[in-house]
Amino acid sequence: FDLKLRKGNSERREYTFQAGVLGLDAATEGPFRVGKQTGSYLINYRYSTLSVLSKIGVNIGDGVTNFQDLSFNVWLPAGKAGVFTLFGMGGLSDQTQQGKADSLLWAEDDFKRYDVDFVANTGVAGLTHSLILNDKTYLKTVVAASGTKNGERTDKLLDDYSMRRQFDNEHIQTKLTVSSTLSHKFNARHFLRAGGYVNFLNFDFSQNEFIEENDRLEEQLKVSGNGTSVNTFAQWQYRATERLTLNAGLHGLFFLLNNTASVEPRASVKYAFSEKQSLSFGYGLHSQIQPLGVYFTKITGDDGNFTTPNRDLGLSKAHHFVLSFDQSLPGNWRVKPEIYYQSLTNVPVNGAAADAFSMLNLTQGFVNESLTNNGLGRNYGLELTVEKFLTRGFYFLLASSVFQSKYRG
């Protein structure tokens, strides 16, 4: 995702308070001096409305979702040295389900006998530097640190109403990203963007589960590791005529953990029949690193020794095809139908048995199986966007889709 935080008001201070179904929201923004330059700040904090209602005694169901989040953007102009921004966003969230010590309730719903604590935290903070080298060349560099923490603990009420730990896991992932992009406009027809970014990846996973037949809590996963990915790209835009625009690019992905790589061509063409009507077609080859923990899966053999069979897994790949039509209508309306097809290859599936497992369906970064890149998949569908641009204080956006997704183990 390419998320952008707007800069704060650089002329006067403003304060905002909002209350809605999801959260209570407070924000402040305003100017401040940086030497001879005037910068700005923007800070926003939100707290869960559901948490507030629960704490004052309102019954909103068995599982209460608590969350709070903070985002900020500090804009720092530095004259000839360019512009710096210091940005960040992060959130803390948890959900608690309290078990009921009532065997009659268990007969109706077995889930009532479990205590469940789920935690999901995320955050990112970074520094950007934008520099206009001349009237045709622009350089932007970003350094950012990010991380996630997901954990779940489940306790079970036994028949004698004592509590037993049933499940306990914690997944922590961190990433340091350094990126730089150079944009250059040769003339009205030719434009080039090129750059690269490096991700330094780290993780620490643990998982324990109570095994009934062994009558004990067993460690299923205890692993930590790191890896580095390097991405490079170049994109050229050529305006052949006033109506015809061509884009062509090349993207490279290099995963240094096991020295896997992918070079990916991408291209698109857009033809404008008029200022209000255009047709475009695009193609791109995209690759994806597997969830980091998958590479460190340990399989224990009959001799008691373990191997890491997924260490050399390749990248999943997808060929993307998109055809879209864009039509502007009187009254500030816009309609955009789009049809797409994605052919997925090199998807990790079970290498030791014929079954339905596919990495396409994995929802967590833990796989206790030996995998091979022989899986396939496909997605295709139609999307329709209808938009009413801001007119007399009113606008709306409606998006809908019909699609089919299939995979093969």
C-alpha positions as CSV (number, residue, x, y, z in Angstrom):
1,F,0.0,0.0,0.0
2,D,1.2,3.5,-0.7
3,L,-0.4,5.4,2.2
4,K,0.1,9.2,2.4
5,L,-0.7,11.3,5.5
6,R,-1.7,14.9,4.6
7,K,0.4,17.7,6.2
8,G,-1.2,19.8,9.0
9,N,-2.5,23.3,8.7
10,S,0.7,25.5,8.4
11,E,-1.3,28.8,9.1
12,R,-3.3,28.3,12.2
13,R,-4.0,25.7,14.9
14,E,-7.1,23.5,14.7
15,Y,-8.7,21.0,17.0
16,T,-11.2,18.3,16.1
17,F,-13.3,15.9,18.2
18,Q,-15.5,13.2,16.8
19,A,-17.6,10.4,18.3
20,G,-18.9,7.5,16.2
21,V,-19.9,3.9,16.4
22,L,-16.3,2.8,16.0
23,G,-14.3,5.2,18.1
24,L,-13.9,8.5,20.0
25,D,-11.5,10.6,17.9
26,A,-9.4,13.6,18.8
27,A,-7.0,15.5,16.5
28,T,-4.9,18.6,16.6
29,E,-2.8,20.3,13.9
30,G,-1.0,23.6,13.4
31,P,2.2,25.4,12.4
32,F,5.6,25.7,14.1
33,R,8.8,27.3,13.2
34,V,12.0,25.5,12.0
35,G,14.6,28.1,11.8
36,K,13.4,30.5,9.1
37,Q,11.0,27.9,7.8
38,T,7.4,27.2,8.9
39,G,6.5,23.6,9.3
40,S,3.4,21.9,10.5
41,Y,2.2,19.0,12.6
42,L,-0.8,16.7,12.6
43,I,-1.7,14.3,15.4
44,N,-4.8,12.0,15.6
45,Y,-5.8,9.7,18.4
46,R,-8.7,7.3,18.6
47,Y,-10.2,5.1,21.3
48,S,-12.7,2.3,20.9
49,T,-16.4,3.2,21.5
50,L,-17.1,-0.5,22.3
51,S,-14.5,-0.4,25.1
52,V,-16.2,2.7,26.6
53,L,-19.7,1.1,26.4
54,S,-18.4,-2.1,28.0
55,K,-16.7,-0.4,30.9
56,I,-19.9,1.5,31.8
57,G,-21.8,-1.7,31.9
58,V,-23.5,-1.9,28.5
59,N,-23.7,-5.6,27.3
60,I,-22.4,-5.6,23.8
61,G,-21.8,-9.4,23.5
62,D,-19.4,-12.1,24.7
63,G,-16.3,-10.8,23.0
64,V,-15.4,-7.1,23.5
65,T,-13.0,-5.6,21.0
66,N,-10.7,-3.0,22.6
67,F,-8.5,-0.8,20.5
68,Q,-6.7,2.5,20.4
69,D,-4.6,4.0,17.7
70,L,-2.3,7.1,17.1
71,S,-1.1,8.6,13.9
72,F,1.1,11.7,13.3
73,N,2.8,13.6,10.5
74,V,5.4,16.3,11.1
75,W,6.2,18.3,8.0
76,L,9.7,20.0,8.1
77,P,10.7,22.2,5.1
78,A,14.5,22.7,4.9
79,G,14.9,25.2,2.1
80,K,17.4,24.1,-0.5
81,A,18.0,20.8,1.4
82,G,14.4,19.7,0.5
83,V,11.5,18.7,2.7
84,F,11.6,16.2,5.6
85,T,8.6,14.5,7.2
86,L,8.5,12.5,10.3
87,F,5.5,10.1,10.3
88,G,4.0,7.3,12.3
89,M,0.9,5.3,13.0
90,G,0.2,2.5,15.4
91,G,-2.5,0.6,17.2
92,L,-3.1,-1.6,20.1
93,S,-6.0,-4.0,20.1
94,D,-7.3,-7.0,22.0
95,Q,-10.4,-9.1,22.4
96,T,-11.4,-11.0,25.5
97,Q,-13.9,-13.9,25.7
98,Q,-14.8,-14.9,29.2
99,G,-15.8,-18.6,29.7
100,K,-19.0,-19.4,31.8
101,A,-18.7,-21.9,34.7
102,D,-22.0,-23.5,33.8
103,S,-22.2,-27.0,32.2
104,L,-25.7,-26.4,31.0
105,L,-24.5,-23.6,28.8
106,W,-21.7,-25.8,27.5
107,A,-24.2,-28.3,26.3
108,E,-25.8,-25.5,24.2
109,D,-22.5,-24.0,23.0
110,D,-19.2,-25.6,23.8
111,F,-17.4,-22.4,23.1
112,K,-18.8,-21.0,26.4
113,R,-16.3,-23.1,28.4
114,Y,-13.3,-21.3,27.0
115,D,-11.5,-18.1,28.1
116,V,-9.9,-16.5,25.0
117,D,-7.5,-13.5,25.0
118,F,-6.5,-12.3,21.6
119,V,-4.0,-9.5,21.0
120,A,-3.1,-7.8,17.7
121,N,-0.7,-4.8,17.7
122,T,0.9,-3.0,14.8
123,G,3.0,0.1,14.3
124,V,5.2,2.0,11.8
125,A,7.4,5.1,12.1
126,G,9.6,6.7,9.5
127,L,11.4,9.6,8.0
128,T,11.0,10.8,4.4
129,H,13.2,13.2,2.5
130,S,12.1,14.9,-0.7
131,L,14.5,16.9,-2.9
132,I,13.9,18.7,-6.1
133,L,17.2,18.4,-8.0
134,N,16.1,20.6,-10.9
135,D,12.9,21.5,-12.7
136,K,12.8,18.0,-14.2
137,T,14.2,15.7,-11.6
138,Y,12.9,14.7,-8.2
139,L,14.3,12.4,-5.5
140,K,12.4,10.8,-2.6
141,T,14.0,8.7,0.1
142,V,12.3,6.9,3.0
143,V,13.5,5.0,6.1
144,A,10.9,3.3,8.1
145,A,10.6,0.7,10.9
146,S,7.5,-1.4,11.3
147,G,6.2,-4.3,13.2
148,T,3.3,-6.5,14.2
149,K,2.5,-8.7,17.2
150,N,-0.3,-11.2,17.2
151,G,-1.0,-13.6,20.1
152,E,-3.7,-15.8,21.4
153,R,-4.2,-17.6,24.7
154,T,-7.0,-20.0,25.3
155,D,-7.9,-21.7,28.6
156,K,-10.6,-24.4,29.0
157,L,-12.9,-24.9,31.9
158,L,-12.8,-28.6,32.8
159,D,-15.8,-30.6,34.2
160,D,-14.6,-29.8,37.7
161,Y,-14.5,-26.1,36.8
162,S,-10.7,-26.0,37.1
163,M,-8.9,-24.1,34.3
164,R,-6.4,-25.7,31.9
165,R,-4.2,-23.9,29.3
166,Q,-5.4,-25.2,25.9
167,F,-3.5,-23.0,23.4
168,D,-0.8,-20.3,23.5
169,N,0.9,-18.6,20.6
170,E,2.7,-15.4,19.9
171,H,3.9,-14.2,16.5
172,I,6.2,-11.1,16.3
173,Q,7.5,-9.7,13.0
174,T,9.6,-6.5,12.5
175,K,10.9,-4.9,9.4
176,L,13.3,-2.1,8.6
177,T,12.8,-0.6,5.1
178,V,15.1,1.8,3.2
179,S,13.8,3.0,-0.2
180,S,14.7,5.7,-2.8
181,T,13.0,6.7,-6.0
182,L,14.2,9.1,-8.7
183,S,11.7,10.7,-11.1
184,H,12.8,12.5,-14.2
185,K,10.7,14.2,-16.9
186,F,12.6,14.4,-20.1
187,N,9.9,16.3,-21.9
188,A,6.2,16.4,-22.4
189,R,6.2,12.9,-23.8
190,H,8.8,10.9,-21.8
191,F,8.8,10.3,-18.1
192,L,11.0,7.9,-16.1
193,R,10.8,6.6,-12.5
194,A,13.4,4.3,-11.1
195,G,14.5,3.1,-7.7
196,G,14.7,0.4,-5.2
197,Y,14.1,-0.6,-1.6
198,V,15.5,-3.0,0.8
199,N,13.6,-4.8,3.6
200,F,15.4,-6.2,6.6
201,L,13.0,-8.8,8.0
202,N,12.9,-10.4,11.4
203,F,10.5,-12.7,13.2
204,D,10.0,-14.6,16.4
205,F,7.2,-17.3,16.5
206,S,6.1,-19.6,19.3
207,Q,3.1,-21.9,19.6
208,N,1.9,-24.4,22.3
209,E,-1.2,-26.6,22.2
210,F,-2.6,-29.1,24.6
211,I,-2.7,-32.6,23.0
212,E,-5.5,-34.7,24.5
213,E,-3.9,-38.1,23.7
214,N,-0.7,-37.1,25.4
215,D,-2.4,-35.2,28.2
216,R,0.0,-32.3,28.1
217,L,0.7,-28.9,26.7
218,E,3.2,-29.4,23.8
219,E,5.5,-27.0,22.0
220,Q,4.6,-27.0,18.3
221,L,6.7,-24.0,17.3
222,K,9.6,-22.1,18.7
223,V,11.6,-20.4,16.0
224,S,13.1,-17.1,15.2
225,G,15.0,-15.9,12.1
226,N,15.7,-13.1,9.6
227,G,15.9,-12.5,5.9
228,T,16.5,-9.6,3.5
229,S,14.7,-8.8,0.3
230,V,15.8,-6.3,-2.4
231,N,13.4,-4.8,-4.9
232,T,14.5,-2.7,-7.9
233,F,12.3,-1.2,-10.6
234,A,12.2,1.2,-13.6
235,Q,9.1,2.6,-15.2
236,W,8.9,4.6,-18.4
237,Q,5.8,6.5,-19.6
238,Y,5.5,7.6,-23.2
239,R,2.7,9.8,-24.5
240,A,2.7,8.8,-28.1
241,T,-0.1,11.2,-29.0
242,E,-2.5,13.3,-27.1
243,R,-4.8,10.3,-26.8
244,L,-2.4,7.3,-26.6
245,T,-0.3,6.7,-23.5
246,L,2.1,3.8,-23.0
247,N,3.7,2.5,-19.8
248,A,6.4,-0.1,-19.6
249,G,8.4,-1.3,-16.7
250,L,10.7,-3.9,-15.2
251,H,10.7,-5.0,-11.6
252,G,13.3,-7.2,-9.8
253,L,12.8,-9.1,-6.6
254,F,15.7,-10.8,-4.8
255,F,15.3,-12.8,-1.6
256,L,18.7,-13.2,0.0
257,L,17.7,-15.9,2.5
258,N,17.8,-18.6,-0.2
259,N,19.0,-16.6,-3.2
260,T,15.7,-16.8,-5.1
261,A,14.9,-14.0,-7.6
262,S,12.4,-12.9,-10.1
263,V,12.5,-10.4,-13.0
264,E,9.1,-9.1,-13.8
265,P,7.9,-7.2,-17.0
266,R,4.9,-5.0,-16.6
267,A,3.1,-2.8,-19.2
268,S,-0.1,-0.9,-19.9
269,V,-1.7,1.1,-22.8
270,K,-4.4,3.7,-22.5
271,Y,-6.3,5.3,-25.3
272,A,-8.5,8.3,-24.7
273,F,-11.4,8.5,-27.2
274,S,-12.1,12.0,-25.7
275,E,-11.6,13.9,-22.5
276,K,-14.5,11.9,-20.9
277,Q,-13.9,8.4,-22.3
278,S,-10.9,6.1,-22.3
279,L,-10.0,2.4,-22.6
280,S,-6.9,0.8,-21.0
281,F,-5.3,-2.6,-20.8
282,G,-2.5,-3.7,-18.5
283,Y,-0.3,-6.8,-17.9
284,G,2.1,-7.5,-15.1
285,L,4.1,-10.4,-13.6
286,H,4.1,-10.3,-9.8
287,S,6.0,-12.4,-7.4
288,Q,5.6,-12.9,-3.6
289,I,7.9,-14.1,-0.8
290,Q,6.3,-16.7,1.4
291,P,5.4,-15.9,5.1
292,L,8.9,-15.8,6.7
293,G,8.2,-18.6,9.2
294,V,7.4,-21.1,6.5
295,Y,11.1,-21.2,5.4
296,F,12.1,-22.3,8.9
297,T,9.6,-25.1,9.3
298,K,11.3,-28.1,11.1
299,I,10.2,-31.7,10.3
300,T,11.4,-34.4,12.7
301,G,12.3,-37.7,11.1
302,D,12.0,-41.2,12.5
303,D,15.6,-41.0,13.7
304,G,14.8,-38.0,15.9
305,N,16.7,-35.6,13.8
306,F,15.0,-32.7,12.1
307,T,15.3,-31.0,8.7
308,T,14.2,-27.6,7.3
309,P,12.7,-28.8,3.9
310,N,11.2,-25.4,3.0
311,R,14.4,-23.4,3.2
312,D,14.7,-23.3,-0.6
313,L,11.1,-22.6,-1.5
314,G,10.7,-20.4,-4.5
315,L,8.6,-17.3,-5.0
316,S,4.9,-17.5,-5.8
317,K,4.0,-15.9,-9.1
318,A,1.0,-14.3,-10.7
319,H,0.3,-13.1,-14.2
320,H,-2.2,-10.1,-14.0
321,F,-4.4,-9.0,-16.9
322,V,-6.7,-6.0,-16.6
323,L,-9.1,-4.4,-19.1
324,S,-11.0,-1.3,-18.0
325,F,-13.2,1.4,-19.5
326,D,-13.6,4.9,-17.9
327,Q,-16.6,7.1,-18.8
328,S,-17.4,10.5,-17.4
329,L,-21.0,11.6,-17.5
330,P,-22.8,14.9,-17.1
331,G,-23.4,16.1,-13.6
332,N,-19.9,15.1,-12.2
333,W,-20.6,11.4,-12.6
334,R,-18.1,8.7,-13.5
335,V,-18.6,5.0,-14.3
336,K,-15.7,2.5,-14.6
337,P,-16.3,-1.2,-15.4
338,E,-13.2,-3.4,-15.2
339,I,-12.5,-7.0,-16.0
340,Y,-9.5,-8.9,-14.8
341,Y,-7.8,-12.3,-14.8
342,Q,-5.0,-13.6,-12.6
343,S,-3.1,-16.8,-13.3
344,L,-1.2,-18.0,-10.2
345,T,1.7,-20.4,-10.5
346,N,4.6,-21.6,-8.3
347,V,2.3,-21.7,-5.3
348,P,3.6,-23.9,-2.4
349,V,1.6,-27.1,-1.8
350,N,2.2,-30.3,0.1
351,G,5.2,-32.0,-1.4
352,A,4.8,-35.3,0.5
353,A,1.1,-36.1,0.0
354,A,-1.7,-35.5,-2.4
355,D,-4.1,-33.2,-0.5
356,A,-6.0,-29.9,-0.7
357,F,-3.4,-27.8,1.2
358,S,-2.3,-24.6,-0.6
359,M,-0.4,-21.6,0.6
360,L,-3.1,-19.5,-1.1
361,N,-5.4,-20.4,1.9
362,L,-2.8,-19.9,4.7
363,T,-4.0,-17.4,7.3
364,Q,-1.1,-17.6,9.7
365,G,2.7,-17.9,9.3
366,F,3.0,-21.5,10.5
367,V,3.2,-24.6,8.4
368,N,4.3,-28.0,9.7
369,E,4.6,-29.6,6.3
370,S,7.2,-30.1,3.6
371,L,6.2,-27.9,0.6
372,T,7.0,-27.7,-3.1
373,N,6.2,-25.0,-5.7
374,N,3.7,-27.0,-7.8
375,G,0.4,-25.4,-6.9
376,L,-1.8,-23.4,-9.2
377,G,-4.7,-20.9,-8.8
378,R,-6.7,-18.4,-10.7
379,N,-8.9,-15.4,-10.0
380,Y,-11.1,-13.6,-12.5
381,G,-14.0,-11.2,-12.2
382,L,-15.7,-8.0,-13.0
383,E,-15.6,-4.8,-11.0
384,L,-17.9,-1.8,-11.4
385,T,-17.3,1.6,-9.8
386,V,-19.8,4.4,-9.9
387,E,-18.7,7.8,-8.5
388,K,-20.4,11.1,-7.9
389,F,-17.8,13.8,-7.5
390,L,-18.3,16.6,-4.9
391,T,-21.2,18.7,-6.1
392,R,-22.9,21.2,-3.7
393,G,-21.4,19.5,-0.7
394,F,-22.5,16.0,-1.8
395,Y,-20.5,13.0,-3.2
396,F,-20.5,9.2,-3.0
397,L,-18.6,6.2,-4.3
398,L,-20.1,2.8,-5.0
399,A,-17.9,-0.2,-5.8
400,S,-19.1,-3.8,-6.5
401,S,-17.5,-6.9,-7.8
402,V,-18.4,-10.4,-9.0
403,F,-15.5,-12.8,-9.0
404,Q,-14.4,-16.5,-9.0
405,S,-11.3,-17.7,-7.1
406,K,-10.0,-21.3,-7.5
407,Y,-6.9,-23.2,-6.4
408,R,-5.4,-26.6,-6.8
409,G,-3.4,-28.5,-4.2
